[in-house]
Amino acid sequence: MSTRRHLLVLYWYPPWLTLRSAVAQHLRALDYGVDRIVYHNAFVSAPPWVRRLDVDAIFLHTTFLCARWHEHFETYRRSFAWVAERDCPKVALPQDEYDHSAVLDEWLAELGVTAVFTNFGPDTRSVLYPTMSLGARFDDALTGYIDEAAAERIVPSLRPSALRPVDIVYRATQLPYWFGSHGQLKHQIADVVERAAERAGLTTDISTLQKDTILGPGWLKFLASGRVVIGCESGSSVLDPRGEIQARIRSLLAHDEEVTFGEVDRMMPDGWDDWQFFAISPRHLEAVVTKTCQVLVEGTYSGVLQPDRHFVPLRRDFSNLDEVLERVKDDDLLEEMTERAYEEIYLSGRFTTLAFGHNLVAGLPAPRPRSRSARVQSMAQMAAAQVVDRGLALASRVPRPLAVRLARLRSLETRVRRRPRPRSSRLLRRAGALKAAFGTRNSRRLIAAYVRAAPARRLVSLRPVLADAARLGVLDGNVRSGSHSPVATLSLQGDGRLVLRSGGAPEDASTVSHRQIADALRAGEVTSVVWDFSTVGSIGSVAPSATLPGALDGRYEFSALGALLRENPESATAILLSVLEGLAGRASNGAER
């Protein structure tokens, strides 16, 4: 019997981008074992051969599970519903579990996940996972681990603290307000320490600007250039089960982009910022392997780092900052602390990617017995899948158009070429689209308004205008068959997007009436319009007589109408109000019938 398990790992990442080092190492943690592994990038739907793989377990990577807060999540969710049908252990590796926590809990239960590797302790599991905590196995996991190969490569570059060119280094992103006061701490510490260090005569290389982000091997070299790196725990002080808090804050920012965090805090419900979902970050372990002393805001750091042993503690209100800066001038203190952290955290081997990989498979059952022919067939499938995976990995090194084509590879199996559509069919399709574009008063008004609005013509070409007009024709109803309304619900997002949804709305959708949307239009609160027909598959099923092409993930954004809303809001508002009036009338007629 084979001693190798066959594993499938689902992750998500645009193939033309380069994964951050910590994310790539976390994703490949299983590579250090003896199991056979297929990685499928869920950036594209799983082709049939992935669904048919004979595997002993399926791993849902952090990047795969992050889809829960994307606007196209429902489409994504349906695309991978087949995972629930597979009769094997399913292991989830979530992060940022406080963000859309209820959506995550329900999704994992729906997929039949049997084990969850969580970044937070038992005291939070009933809050984050009210369903999964009743039956799934939970294991502790860090947000990142030490890559031993990278740690060994940086050794020749390491210099004693006294010989490093910069006293204090730091890079961070200014997080949005919906991460709470803890999220703001990441950039606050940069501002406060930089000013204090200048007064103390210390040199710094500190930035929270996107342009100064450092990726790849350069990150460890950057850390190694500093005697000290500052920081705080990863995480958030906000629990946002379904994204309601984020939507509310986006709405506040849409009205006033200059609103401060303190002003937002006063407008939010009591206790919204009182949670403590904090954990150690991969960068804290990277500082350990570069022997860079850490000055960190007080915290538990997942039980890995201890204050005054592995880092210099800084109070959350920065009240001891001057004292801390005096301490970091002592090179002997820094050398002693960094060597201790290097030995107890890195050399112990407890926090390496290898240890994490072994922990991931420790709870899995032994490989299922397979006949010789089944083993040969499975190995062939796995080998073929690995070839495709490696080919897709090369996409990050080629221009984006080619990368997208590579990402759309569906199978190594022989496929019959589709017969080309007859020219007459294409002409009929175009004729249907033109009929929709010029078939109603509102669609013609859009074309006329675009022609008159010179600024709008600089933003979009004529083709998207005709596409918008054709879909307005469908919404107007004069070119569709049947008597039902093509729009079931309306919602207004915090960023000003008006969403027209066909086929109903998800349970958490914030639907509003036609009258409320009309008021928002007149107040200038609508900045773009999206038609979501993902629940009915294609525009054709809503308006078969128009025979219009579908759009990405069953959603169509009115790009020309959006440009007109910005450049000529009066005309765009008049068109939308007329469309809404018609939709409201059909909805009431339908109710009467």
N, C-alpha and C positions, 0 to 999 in steps of 0.2 A: 504494500500500500504506500502511496506517495505521502511524504512527510511535509510537503509544501501546500500551503493554502493558496487558493486563487481568490484574489481580492480586487474589488472595483472601488476606485476613489473618484467621486464627483466633485469638481471644483468649478469656479467661474472666473474668467479673466479675459479681457480683450486681447486677442493673440498678437496684436501689433505693439502692445506695451510690454515693458519689462517689469516683472514682479519685484517688489522690494525684497531685499535679501532675507529679512526675517520671515516674510510670508512664504518665500520659495523654500526655505529650510523647513518650516513648519509643514508645508504641503508634502514634502518628500521624506518625512520622518520614517515612513514604512520601508523605504529603500534599503535600510541598513539590516533588514532581516533576511530570511531565506525564502520568503513567500513570493509568488508570482503576482505582479500588480499591473492593472490597467488603470491609467488616469484618463478620464474623459472630461474635456473642457465643456461645461454646460453652457458656454456662450452660444453654442448651437444645440438644437434638440438632439437627443440621443438617437442615433441611427439603429435600425433593427438588430445589427450584429452586436451592439452594446447591450441591448435589452436581453438578448439570448445568451449572453455569456454565462457559463456554468461556474458561478462564484460561491465561495464559502462565506463571504461577508461583504457588505457595502458600507463604505465610509463617506459621510457627508461632510465635506471640509467647510471651514469657516467661510471661505469666499462663496461657496454654494449657498449657504444659509443666509448670507447677507442680502440675498434677493428679496427677503421678506419686507424690506422697506423701499424697494424700487416701485415706481409707478406701474410697471408692467407685471407686477408679481402674480396676479391671477392667471395670466397667460402662461407664465413660467411654471406656476404651480401645477397647472393641468398638463404641461409638457412632460413633467416628471412624476405624474401620478402612478406610472407603472412601477415605481420603486416599491409601493405598498404591496404589490402583487407578488414580489419575490419572496420566497420562503427561505430566508436566511437571516442571521443577525445583521442589524443595521446600527451603525455607530455614528453619533453626531458629535461634531467638534465646534460648537458655537462660540462666538465671542460677542462682546457688546450686548450681553443678554438682556440688559435693561431697556434696550431700544426695540420697540415692537415686541415686547416679551410675550404678550398674549397670542399674537400671531405665530410666533416661534413655537410656543407650547402646543397650540392646536395643530400646526403643520407637522411637527415631529410625531404627535400621536396619530395623525392621519397617515403618515408614511410607515407606521409600525416600528419606529425606532426602539431598540431594546437597551441601548446604553448611551449615556450622555457624559461627555467630559467637560465639566463646567469650570469656569474661572473663579466661582464664588462658593462660599462654604455652606454647610447644611442649614444654617439659620436663615438663608435667603431662598431656599429651594421651593418651599410652599408658596412663596410670593411670586417667584419667576416662573415656576412650573406647576401650577395647581393640578394639572392633569397628569403630566409625565411623572411627577413625584410620587404618584400612587402606585406605580408599577415598574418603571424603568430602573435600571442600575445606574447609579451616579458615581463618577470618579473625579478626583481633583485633577486639574490641568492648569498649567501656566499659559500666559498669552504668547509665549515664545520660549525657545530653548537655545542653548549654546551649540553652535555648529563647530565641532572639533577641528574640521579641516580649515575653516576660516580662522579659528583661534591659533592654529599652528602657523598659518601663513603670515600672520601679523607679528609673530614673535621677533623676527629680525629687525622690525621697525621700531620696537619699543625702546624708549630711552628713560633713564631715571627722571623722577619728577623735577629735579633742579635743572635739567637740561632741556626741558620742553619749552617751546617758544611762546605759548600763550598760557596765562594764569587760569582763565575760566572760559569754557566753551559751552555752547548750547544751541540747539535747533528745535523748534516746535512750530505747530500750526495754531493759529488763533481759532479756537473751536466756536461753533455757533452757541447761542444762548441756551438752546434746549439741552445742552450738557450740564447746565446748572452752574453754581458757583465753583464747583470743583473743576469743571471744564475751563473756566476763566482763569483758574490758577496757573495754567500752563503758560499763558502769555504774561500774566501779572508778575510771575517770578522773574521773567526775562527783564521786564522794565525796571523792577525794583533793584535787582542785583546789579544790573549794568550801571545804574546811577551810583549805587553805593560803592561798587568796585572802583569806579573812576575816582571817587573821593578818597578811597583807600590806596590809590596808586597802583592798582592791579590792571593788567591788560586783559581784554576780553575779545571773544569772537562769538557774539550772541545775536541771533536773528529769529524772528517769527514770520518772515516774509516767504511767500511761496517760491519766489525766484531763487532763494538761497537754500532750497531743499537739496540734500545730498543723498544720492542713491548709489547702490552697488558697493564695490570694494572701497570707494572713497570715504564711506561713512566711518569705518573702523580707523582709517588713517586720520580722519578729522578728530575722532575721540582721542587718539593717541597723541595728537598735537597739544593737548591741554593738560595742565596739572590737575585741574578740577573740572567736573561737569555738574551742573545743577539739574534739578528735576523734582518731580512729584509722582505719586502713584497714577497709573492709568485708570480710566473709568469715568463715572458720572455720579452726580448727586441727585439725579432725576430718574424716576421710573415712568416710562411712557409706553403703556401696554399696546396701544394701537396707533401711535403717532399723533394723538390728539393734541398733546402739548406742543409738539413741533409745528403742527398746523396753526395753532393759536398764535405762537410766536411769529411765524411767517406772516400771518395776517397783520400783526402789530407792526412789523418791519415794513410791510407793504404800504402802510399809511405814513410811516415816518422812519426812514432809513437811519436817521441819526439817534434814534432812541437808545438810551444806555441800558446796561444790564440791571442797574438799580431801579430804573423806571419800569422795566419789564417785570421785575420781581414784585413790585407793588401792585401790578395789575393781574398777577397770577393768583390762584387759590392758595390759601394757607397750607404750609407743609409740602408744597410741590418740590422744594429744593432740599428736603431734609433726609434723603436717602444716602446710603454709603455703599455704593457698588465700586469698590476700589481694589486694584490688583497690581502686581508687579508688571512692569513693561519689559519687552525684549531689550530695549536700550539699556536697562539697568544691568542686565547680564553681559551685554556687549562692553559696557564700561569696565566690568570685572575683568574680561579677557584682555583689555587694552591697558590694564593697571592704571586706570584713571580714577582718582579719588572722587567720590560722589558726595555732594551736599544736597540733601533731599529733605523735602517737607516731611514732618513727622507722619508715620503711618506703619502699618504692619507688613507691607510688601510681600503678601502671600506667605509669610513665615520664612522667607528665604533670607532677606537682609535684616540685620539687627543694628539698631542705632549705636553709635560710638564703638561699634566693633567692625562693621562693614561700611558705614557711611557716617558723615557728620550731620546730625539732625538740625533742621531749621524749623522754628515754630511756624505754624500756619499763618500767624499774623505778622511774621517777619520781625518780631520784637527783639530777637537775639541775633539779628543779621550782622551787626558790627562785630560782635564777639566771634561769630562764625568766620568772618573774613580774616580776623586776626589768627584764628587757628589754622586756616589754610595757607598761611604764609610759612608755616613750619614744615619744611620738606621731610624731616625725619618722621613727623606724625603721618604725613601722606604716604610715605614709603611703607611704614609699618601697617597702615590700614589697608592699602591696596594689595600687599603681599598676603595678608591674612585672608582677604576676600578671594584672592586668586586660588589659594590653597584649599580653603574650606568650601568654596562654591564651585569653582571650575574643576580643580584636580580631583575633587571627591567623586566626580562622574555622575552625581545625582541629578544634575540639571542639564544634561546634554540631550541633543536630538536623538542620539542612539538610545538613551534610557527612555525617552518619551515613546519612541517607536516600539520598544519592547513592551512598555506598559499598555500601549494600544491593543496589542494582540494577546496580552496575557489572559484576558477574560473570554477569549473566543474558544469555541469547542475545537477539538482536533479536526484535521481535514477529513471531509467525507470520503468514504471508500468509493473508488471509481474503478470500473473495469479497464483493462489495458486499452481497448479501443476508445473508451470514453476519455481516458487520460490523454491519449494521443490527440483526439479531436479538440479537447479543451486547451491543451498546450498550443496547438496550431492557432486556435482562435485568439488566445492570449498574445502569442507572438505577433500575429497580424495586427492586433489592436495596438500593441506597443510600437510597431512601425509607424502607424498613423499618428500616435501620440508624439513620437519624436519628430515626425514631419511637421506637425502643427507647432511644436516648440520652436522650430526654425523660423516660424512666421514673424517672430519678434525682431528678426534681423533683415526683413525685406520691407519694401514700401507697403503702406497700408492697403491699397487696392488689391495687391497680390495676397497680402495676409488675409484679407476677408475671404478671398476665393479659397485659400487653403483651409480656412476655418469651416468652410461649407462642405468639405469632403464628407460624404455620407457613409461610404462603405468600400471595402476592398473586393466585395463580391461583384461578379459580372452583372452589369445592368443593361437592359434593353433600352436603346435610345428612344426617347419619345418622338412620335411622328410630328413633324412641323405642322403648325396650324395653317390651314389654307389661307391664301391671301384674302379671299372673300370673307372669311371669318374675322380677320383683323379689321377689314374695312367696316363690317357691321358693328364691331366693338367700338371703333372710333366714332361711327355715326351715332351710336347710342350715347356716348359721352358728350358729343357736341349737342345732341338734342337736349340732354339734361342741362348743359351749360347755358343754352339760350332759350330753354323752354319755359322759364318762369320769370315773373317780373323782378323778383329779388335777385336771381342769378344775373339777369341783364343789368340790374342796378349796380351790382358789384363790379362788373366789367367796366361799366361807364365811369364809376367812381375812381377806379384804378387808372383809367386813361386820363382823367382830369387831375389826379394827384401826382404831380411830378416827383416829389420825394419818395412816394411809395414805389414808383417805377425803378428807382435806384436800388431798392432793397430786394425786390423779387422780379423775376422775369415773367413773361406772359403765360408760360406753360403752367406754373402753379396757380395763376389767376383763373385759368380755364378749369383746372382741376377743382379749385375751391367752388367756382360757379356751378360745376356739374353736381357737386355734393349738396350745394344749397338747393339745386333743383330737386334732388331726391328728398331733402328735408321739406321743401315746399309741398311735395306730394303730387304735383301735376303730372309727373312722368313715372310714377310708381304704380304698381298694381295692388289691389286690395284696399281695404278701408282702415287698417290699423295705423296707428302713429308709429313712425320709425324711431321715435325717442320715447323711452319709458320714464327716465328720471333725469333731473338736472342737479348739478352740484357746483359750488364755487369754491375753488381751492384758495389757500392762504396766499399764494403767489399771484393771484389774479386770473387764474385759468378757469374758464367756464367749460365744464365737461358735460356734453350731451351723451347720455349712455343709453344704448339699445339693449333690450333683453333683460332689464332689471338692474339692480345695483347690489354690491356686496353689503353684508349686514352692517358694516362699520361706515358705509358711505354717508356723508353729510348732505342729504338731499334738501333742496329748497324749492319753493313754488315759482311759477312763472312770474308772478307779481314781484317777488323778492329779486329775481334776476333782472327784471326790468328796472327796478329801483337802483340796483347796482350798476347797470349800464348807464343810466342817466347820471349817476354820481361819478362816473369815470373809473370805477373799481375793477372793470373787466379789461384785461390786457391781452388775452389770447383765448382762442376757442379750440376745443378738441372734441372730436366725435369718437366715442369708445363703443365699437361694435364687436369687441372680442368675444362676448358671450354668445353671439350668433354666427361666428365664423367668418363672415365676409359681408361686404356691402351688398353683394348679389343676393344674399338671402333676405335682406331687408327690402331691396328694391330691384327685383330680378329684371324688370324691363329696362333698367338703365345700363345693365351689364358693365358696371364700372369696376376697375381693378381694386383689389384690397390694399391695405397699408400695413406697415410694420406692426406685428403683434396685435392686429385688429384695432388699431387706433389711427385716426387721421387728424393731423393738426392743420388748421386752416392758416397757412403761412401768409397768403396774400391778405386775408381778412385781418390777421394780426398786425401786419404792417400798416393797413389802413386804420386800424384802431389807434395806432400810435401817431400817424401822420394826418389823418382826417377823421377824428373820432365822431364828428357829427354824422357823416355819411354812413360809417360802419355801424354806429349805434342805431340809426334809422333802419338799416337793413336787418339787423339782428332783432330789433323790436318787432318788425313785421313778421319775421320767421317765427318768433316766439308766440306771437298772437295766433298765427295759424296752428302751431302745435297745440296751444292751449285749447283752441276751438275743437280740434280733432279729438283731444283727450276727453273733453266734456261730452262730445257727441258719442264717443265710444262708451262712456260711462252710462249715458242714457240708454244706449242700445243694449 
